[in-house]
C-alpha cells in the first residue's frame, strides 16, 4: 500500500496512526500542500478533490480519512478500533465524527488560508477564529470523555476516537490554544503519545517535516 500524505495534515495523521496500530506496511509518499503539489495534474488523477490523504491499496484509490479508516477496520480487523455492540460502535463513531466533521473542517489549512487570503483577515483574527472553534469542540468533548474514558477515550481499549483525538490536540498546541480546561483530553493525549504507534506517526517524525 501507498499513503499520499502531508506531515501536518490532521486527516493524514489519523490514517498514519491507524496503519501503525494495525502493523500494516505502507509506503508514505509526501505531497507538499504549501507548494501546490496537491493541485498538480498527476495528483488530481489520484484524487480530483486535491486533498490528502489518499490510500493506494494496489487495487483501489481511496480518499477521505474516515472512509479510509473504515476500510482499514473492515479489511484488517486485527487491533480492532471499533469494538463492542452496535451502540458501542456508534458511540465511538460519534466521538470520532465530532472531531473529524465538526472541529477539523473549520480549522484546516485551506480554510485558514481563505480567511487570511480572499477574506483579508489579519493573523490575530485568524487565530481568534481557530481558538473559538477549538474551544467549542473541546468543551463538549471533555464532558463526554469524562463519562466514557478509561485508559483511552472509550474504556480501556484504543478506538477510532483516540485516532481522531490526538491529531486535533496536536493542532491545538500548534496554534497555542489554551488547554487547561480539558484535563481528560490532556490525559488521553499523554497516554496515547506514550505509545509508539502515535509517537512515530506524529508530524515532526515524518520524512517531509520541515
N, C-alpha and C positions, 0 to 999 in steps of 0.2 A: 504494500500500500504506500501511497504518497499523500502527504498532507501539505497543501499550499497554505502558508501561514504568514503571519507578521508578528514579531515578538511582543508588541504591545497590544495586539488585538485581544480584547476580552473574550470574544467568541472563539477565536483560535486557541486561546489559553485553556478554555473549558475542554476542548477536544484533546489537546495535548495531555491534560490530566487524566482523562478517561482512557486514552491509549496506554498511558503509563500504568494506571491501576490494573488494567487488563493484561499487562505484559505483552502488548502487541508490537511487533516490529513495524516501524513506519518511517519512511524517509521524509524528512522535513525539508520542504522547498520554500525558502523565504520569498515573499512578494512585498516589495517596498511600496508602502502606501504613500510615503511622503514624496517620492519622485514620480508618482503616477503609473507605476508598473501594473497596477491592478486595472488600469484603463487601456492597456495595450491590446491590440487585436489578438495576440496569442493567448492572453489570459481570458479575454472576453469569450473566446471559444470554449473555455472550460466553464465559465460562469458568466452569463450575459449581464448579471447584476453588477459585476465588477467588485465583488466582496469576497473577503476571506472569512472563514476557512472554506476550502474545497478539499474533499477527500476523494482521491482516485483509488478505487478498490481494485483496479485492474479490469473490472467489468462495468462498473458504474462510476459516474462523476457526480458526487453528492455535495450539495451546498446547504447552508443554514445549519448552524451549530446544533440546535436542538433536534433537528431531523437526523443529523449525523450521530448524535449521542443515542437516540432511539435505535438507529440502525446497528450501532456497535453493541447495544444491550441485547438486541434480538439475535444478532449473528454470533456474538461471542459472550455467552451468558456467564462465563467464569468471572469471579469477582463481581457479582450482581450488584447493580446500582439502583435497581427498582425491586424492592422486596416486600414481603407481607401480602395481605389480601388486596382486593381491588381498591378498597377505601384507603388503605395504607399507601398504595402506589399513587393514588390520586392526590393524596396529601403531599407526597414527595414532589410530584409534578407541579403542584400548586406553589410550593416554595420556590422551586426552580424557575417557574414562569414569572413569578413576582419579580425576580431579579432579571431574567432574560428578556421579558416582554414589557415590564412596567418601568424598570430602572435604567437598564443599559441603553435602550434605543434613544433616550433623551440626552445621553451624555457621551455618545461615541464620537469618533474623530470627525466624521463628515458633518454631524450636527454642530459641533463646536466650531468647525471651520466656516460653516454657513453663518453662524452668529457673528463672528468677527469679520467675515468677508462681505457677503451680499447685504447683511443687515447692519453692518458697520458698528457693532458693539465694541466697546473697549474691553481690554483684558479683564479688568475688575468686574465688569458687568457679566462677562462670560463665566467667571468664577462664581458669581452670585447665583447665576442660573444653575451651574453644576451643583453647588452646595445645597441649593434648595431641594433639588430632586433627590439627591443622595440622602438628605435628612428625612425627607418624606418617606422614602423607601425603607431605610434602615430603622426608622422609628416604629413602623408597623411590624417589620420583620423581627425586630428584637422582642416584641411582645409575643409573637407566635413561637419564636425559638425558645423563649423561657419555659414554655409549656412542653415543647416536643423534644428538646435537646437532651442527649445524654453525653456520651463521648463526642458524638457528631450531631449533625442537625436534627436527625430523627433517631432517637435512641442511641445505640452503641454500634450501629453499622453504617459504614460510608454509603452515601447515596448521591443521586444526581443533584440534590440540594447543596451538598458540600462542593461538588464540582462547579456549580454556578456561583456559590457564595464567595469563594476565595479570590477569583479574578476581580470581582466587584470591589472587594476590600482593598486589593492592590491598587485599583484605580482611585479609590477614595484617598488612600495615603499619597498617591502621586500628586493629587490636586489639593493636598493639605486640608482635607475635610476633618473637622473635629470629630473624634470617635469615642470620646469619654462616655457618652450616653448609651453606648451599646456594649456592655460588658459581656453579654453572651456571644455576640458576634465576634468580639475580640478573642474570647477564649477559644471559640471554634477555629478561628483563623490561626491562632498559635498552635493548636493541636495539629491541624492539617498540615501546616507548613513545617512541622517536625518530621513529616513523612516524606521519603524520597520522591514518591510519585508527584507530589505537589511542589516540593522544593526544586526538583530538576526540571519541572515544566514552567517555572517562573520566567518572566520576561528577561531578567538580567542574566539568565543562564542559556539563552538561545543564541544560535550561531550568528544571527543578524542583529543582535543587540548592539546599540551604539551609544 
